[in-house]
Amino acid sequence: MTEHDQDKAPESLPAVLTDLQAARVRKALAPYVAARTARESAKALGFARMYVRAVLHGEIACTLIFASRVARVLGMDLDALVRGDGP
């Protein structure tokens, strides 16, 4: 890392995720939801069941708030989840 790299602000995440970012969130969330009831998954995420279902099926946009809840529930770093830096 050079001294000029330290002067740059980290790239921020958009309020509504890109298609690629949303796909990463859906891919990470799918096994979690599959292993639980819709009610359990929705309660853990803090969103309505139909909302979780709609995000998983790509029917509505995935927001940063939703992604942050997914990261919390999965015990992941939000940046790693959204940007694909993690395992």
N, C-alpha and C positions, 0 to 999 in steps of 0.2 A: 504494500500500500504506500503510495507516495503522499507527500504533504498536500498535494492538490486534491487527492481523493478525500481527504478529511474535510475539505471545505464544502463538499457537496452534501446537500440534504438527501436523506434516503428517499427513494421513490415511494410516493404514497399510493395506497390502494384506493380504487374508485368506490363510490357508494354502491353502485351496481356493477357487479363483476362482469368481466368479458366472458364470452362463450367458453373459451379455454379454461379460464379460472373457475367458472361455474361447473364445468365438466369434472375438474379435479375435486371439487367439493362433493358433487354427487357420487363420484366413484368412491371416495373415502367414506361417505355416509351410508351408502347402500348396504354393506355387510352389517353395520350397526342396526339399521332399521330391520333388516331381514331376521335378525336374531331376537327381536322383541316384538311385542304387539304394537300396533299403531298408536295406541293410547300411551304406552310406556315411552316410546320414542318421542312423541310430541311433548309429553310432560317434561322429559329430560331437556329437550331443546327450548321449551318455553314458547312454542308455537302451536297453533291449531293443527289437528291431524290432516285436514284437507290442504292446509298450506304446505306442510312437509311433503305430502304426496305430490302436490303441484310442482314444487321445486325439484323433487326427485325425477319427475317425468318431463322436466324442461318446459312445463306449461307456463310458468311465470319466471321472471328474472330472479337470480340469486343475488341477494344483497350482502353487503359487508357485515351487517349485523347478524344475518342468518349464518354466514360463514364463521363468524366469531363464536357463535354458540356451538356450531359443529366442532370447531377446534377445541373448545372447552370440554365438551362431552367426550371427545376422542382422546383428550389429553395431549393434544398437539399444539405446536406453535402456529399461530394464524398465518404468518408469512410462509412457513414451510408448507402449510396446507394449500394456500391459494397460489403460490408461485411454483409449487412442485419441487421445493428444495429438500423436502424430508424423505423419509423412507417410504 
